[in-house]
Structure formats: structure tokens, C-alpha cells
Amino acid sequence: MSIKLSSGEEIPIEMHKTRMVQKIQLVPVEQRLKAIEEAGYNTFLLKTKDVFLDMLTDSGVNAMSDNQFAAMMRVDDAYAGSMTFYEFAKAVEDVLGYKHVMNVHQGRAAEHLLAKVYAKPGGVIPTNYHFTTTRAHIELQGMQVLEIYYDEALKTESSNPFKGCMDPQKLKNVIQKYGKDKIGFVRMEATTNLIGGQPFSMKNLKEIRQICTENGLLLVIDGSLISENAYLIMQREKGYENKTVAEIVKEMCSTADIYYMSGRKNTCVRGGCIATNNLKLFEQIQPWLPVYEGFFTYGGMSMREVGAMAVGMREMVDPELAGCSVEQIKYFVNKLSKAGIPVVTPPGGLACHLDAMKFLPHVPQPEYPAGALAAALFISSGIRSMERGTISVDRDPKTGKEIMADIELTRLALPRRVYSVSHIEYAIDRIKWLYAHRKLVKGLKFVSEPPVLRFFLGKLRALDNWGKDLTETFKKEMGQR
Ligand SMILES: Cc1ncc(COP(=O)(O)O)c(C=O)c1O
């Protein structure tokens, strides 16, 4: 939640206390330069010993609760029939309202199974916006992802509260153009990851549900970030201001034929699940579970994680957890925005996103401004962020041609219950310093490039060795740290 100080300023306030800590260190700027050079200017390839604030992602790195740790200690460890799985299934029914659920080892495993089972060769999957792993699995099944958002979605600076909505008219046009038989399913991603953690509204979700019903299409919700979407509906959508996050999550879930999630985010564990109320659909997917994931009472997860996920499932609708990163992001984004730094607005869930094309307008898109900005931010602060731009889009597999991302974002994720306001203040300060010295930052060029999901393992180099110039200037003005 947030609290108003006597000065009138609103700050995010942590509704938890820290009872276990991990030491982190801020290494000197020269060591940061060496580290990013060794990592091929790819923040994924950094080692955590060189990272001060790890804002790469919120995935699998949230602080678990005392009750989750306790649950891990008392799980029923069995290959088959574990009662811990049934505790998890009960939590899913209570919180999401689904009777049938299967665990998978993480979100992309769910995407793999859904893309496989509902593949329509040569077909399409309409979505409000793709996620990297979702797209990879859909394309590996010979289908195409169609993004049918409102034009506003790609405007990085906006006051539209629901930039994650799907455009219903465009969905109707897609159905008309491709025909129902070519549509595997319609996918709604709650709090769209790649366009700045922007939510969709309940009204929009229901309109999309209606179109799916009229056309006999399956509606799939990717609920990896559903808590934040629900929290933002509560704050922004008329008619929902007096509803609880729990009620909103359940209402969202009631619209979907199939729900899946990465548990690494909202439930703060390393796992995932697929859930539905439709037994026929469940039975289409379940036979593949032991082939790719594991027996149905563990689905590729350790029983300890299943136990913690049972607790995390109930905790994820607690507004203190659902809103903790949202409130920190709001504080982070508003302060940067006030300082004239180009940042995605309105603030959403997941992360604070810098608009790299506006931050580094002199770096052309084929030289990867968002990747360059992530590397430059690491050099000048020790903060690890993530490129969410053209590096995160693979080349066209047929022509080898580069596909430019719709927007170039450098994402500073806020894992839940991990960082404090002073950490955010430090980040704001170093981002401002970098903005004042942005001319020193130039582009990047690939030196090794994997054919799929290249952003994970690809290596690049800094054009004109700009990392060295940035390091020298930082040292002169700020010292080693
Ligand atoms: C919206 C969304 N869907 C799916 C995934 C994939 O989940 P995982 O990383 O657990 O495989 C992610 C991960 O960040 C995500 O944000």
C-alpha cells in the first residue's frame, strides 16, 4: 500500500518486516565495466556477484512469506498421490474458482502444452500482446501470433489506464479474415509484460469473452501477473473500487476457458499451472503432462514448491502483496517522469520501463537502444535491468531479416517485497545521472546470436567502445561507486 506523509507526499510503505537478509555489494565502476564486457553487453549473462540491485525480473526472485517457508518444511513428498498437491488444488479452487488443475515446471511449460494441444497448423493466435516464450511456442507449432491491441498501447507516454486491452473490433476482423477453424485460441495476458506491465479492464475482458462465445472460440488467460491487473482494476475501473482483489481475480477467472500462469511471479515460487472448469479441455491436455513435465501430482515441480505455491496462491490476492510492486512502481515512475526522464506511463505492474528510443534518440533502432541502455545503466549504477526491445525479437527465420520491436523498453523489475524506497531513490538518482550523460552511450552489435530467444544467450559489443568512455566519465564525476 502507499501512505501519505504529513508533507502531503505519498510513498509506498512495506506491510511486512524483513527477518532474513542476503548481503549485496556495489562493486567499483571498473569492475562493472569488466563484468558487462565479459557478459557480451547482455545483462542476462552477468554474474550476481557483480550486481548491486537485481531488477532483471520479478520471476522466481520474490521474497517468500514465513508461511510459505513453513509449508515447504511439512510437505508430503511422494511421486504420486501427494496430499500437498491436493492442498494446492483446493487453493486453486478457492482462489481462482477452477475445479481442475495441473502443475507445470514454469509458465512456458504451460505455453508449450497449450500450443501443442491447440495447434492449428497455418493458424493464428490472437492476443492483446505476445510474451517472448508464448510466441516461441506458438511459432514452433507452425502458428502465427496476431497482436490486436488499441493503437494507444504503443504510446509510451499516455494517461490511458488500460493500455493492455484487446481491440474487440480487430478481433472480429481477424475471425472474419482467418475463419474460426484457423484460430487455436484467443489469449489475454493480464498486465501485459512487453508493453510496460499495462492492465486490461474487466469490461474489455468481458467483451472479448462475448466474442469468443459467439464464435465458439476458446479464451485463454495468461494470469502470470493477474494480481497486479486485479489491483489496478480496483484502483482504476468504475464499479470495482469497493471490490476486493480476491473478488476481482475470481471474476476475471470466471471468464476463461483455460487459465495458466507462471507461479514465479504472483505466487512467489518456482513453478506454474494450468487450470480449467471444463473437464473435456482438461482431459485433452493432461495426457501430455507426464510426457513433458511429470506425474500429475507434481508436474515437474518439487513438492516443496507445490506446498509453497498452495500458500502463495491464497496470499497473492492479499492487497498488500498484489499492490506492493504496483505502489513502488508508481513512486519510481512518477519521480522519473517529473524529472523529465522518458518512462512508460501510466505506471503499471511488474516494472518501471524506460523508453529507450526517447532516452537515446541518437542510437538507431538496429543498434539496439534498449540493450545499450540496460548495459549503460549497469555500468553507471550496478543495477541490472532487462532489454525489452528488438534484441528480444528474433530474426525472421525464413529471411534472416531483423524484425524491429514495436517499442524499445529497458525494464527495471520490482520483485515483490525485495527492495526498499532507498533502493528506488538510488536507482532514480543514477538514471538521472545517466540521462545527463546519455550522449556517451552508443549502439551495440551482435557478435554471437542464437537462432531462437536470442536475448537470453546472445553476445554483443559496444560500438566505438563506448563503455570505456562512460566508465571514465563516471569515475571522474562520481568516483568508483
Ligand atoms: C506474462 C508471462 N507469461 C509467461 C511467462 C513465462 O513464464 P516462465 O518464465 O515461468 O516460464 C512470463 C514470464 O515472465 C510472463 O511474464
The ligand as a Gaussian input file, in Angstrom:
#p B3LYP/6-31G(d) Opt

LIG

0 1
 C        3.071000     -12.880000     -18.981000
 C        4.019000     -14.022000     -18.922000
 N        3.681000     -15.206000     -19.441000
 C        4.516000     -16.254000     -19.400000
 C        5.770000     -16.169000     -18.830000
 C        6.698000     -17.336000     -18.844000
 O        6.831000     -17.841000     -17.553000
 P        8.148000     -18.577000     -17.037000
 O        9.262000     -17.587000     -17.036000
 O        7.785000     -19.080000     -15.666000
 O        8.420000     -19.696000     -17.982000
 C        6.160000     -14.943000     -18.277000
 C        7.479000     -14.812000     -17.675000
 O        7.999000     -13.767000     -17.401000
 C        5.266000     -13.842000     -18.331000
 O        5.590000     -12.645000     -17.832000

